[in-house]
Amino acid sequence: MSRLVSLPCEGSPTIIKALRVLLLEDSEADAALIQDELQRSEMPTLLKRVDSEEEFSAALAEFAPDVVLSAHMLSTFDSRAALTILRAERPTTPLIFVTDSLNG
């Protein structure tokens, strides 16, 4: 499931390029928490959420993220595999693990 959300930045009179964040997360609840935190930062953000390897690979090419936030374990995919794909496709794009545990 792929979804694109624009998170507004209130009170900024200047035009700022939105940070393009690719979120690799299969939990609706966790994705909502991350979206809330990004919105609270008041930084203009364009957030695209994906939850499969196929969507992730496509989003790297089509969405061209500035940063990737990744859950460590997904139902059919994990952050290590995501990092391997990211390094091959967009080697200068950072990946940040967002998880409550690195076990498993």
NORDATA-V872973 format. One record per pair of residues at least 4 apart in sequence whose ideal C-beta (glycine too) atoms are under 7 Angstrom apart, sorted by sequence separation. I is the first residue (numbers start at 1). J is the second residue. D is the distance in whole Angstrom. If there is no record, write none. Layout:
i j d
I J D
I J D
This chain:
i j d
12 16 6
27 31 6
28 32 6
29 33 7
30 34 6
31 35 6
32 36 6
33 37 7
34 38 6
35 39 6
36 40 6
37 41 7
51 55 7
52 56 7
53 57 6
54 58 6
55 59 6
56 60 7
58 62 6
59 63 4
74 78 6
77 81 6
79 83 6
80 84 7
81 85 7
82 86 6
83 87 6
84 88 7
85 89 6
86 90 6
87 91 5
25 30 5
50 55 4
73 78 5
77 82 7
25 31 5
50 56 5
72 78 7
9 16 7
38 45 5
72 79 5
86 93 6
23 31 6
71 79 7
25 34 7
38 47 6
50 59 5
70 79 5
86 95 5
23 34 6
48 59 6
35 47 6
70 82 5
83 95 5
82 95 7
48 63 5
21 38 7
31 49 5
68 86 6
79 97 6
51 74 6
19 43 6
21 45 6
23 47 6
25 49 6
52 76 6
53 77 5
19 44 7
21 46 7
23 48 7
26 51 4
52 77 6
68 93 6
70 95 6
72 97 6
18 44 4
19 45 5
20 46 5
21 47 5
22 48 5
23 49 4
24 50 6
25 51 6
56 82 6
60 86 7
67 93 7
18 45 6
67 94 5
68 95 4
69 96 5
70 97 6
71 98 6
72 99 4
7 35 7
16 44 5
18 46 5
22 50 7
53 81 7
57 85 6
61 89 7
65 93 6
70 98 7
71 99 6
56 85 7
60 89 5
67 96 7
69 98 5
5 35 6
60 90 6
72 102 6
7 38 6
73 104 5
7 39 5
10 42 7
24 56 6
9 42 6
9 43 6
9 44 4
34 69 6
8 44 7
22 59 5
7 45 4
6 46 5
7 47 6
22 63 6
30 71 7
5 47 5
20 63 6
22 65 4
4 48 5
20 64 6
21 65 6
24 68 6
20 65 5
26 71 7
2 48 7
3 49 5
20 66 5
21 67 6
22 68 5
23 69 5
24 70 4
25 71 5
2 49 7
19 66 5
24 71 6
2 50 5
19 67 7
21 69 6
26 74 5
26 75 6
1 51 6
2 55 5
2 59 7
24 82 6
34 98 6
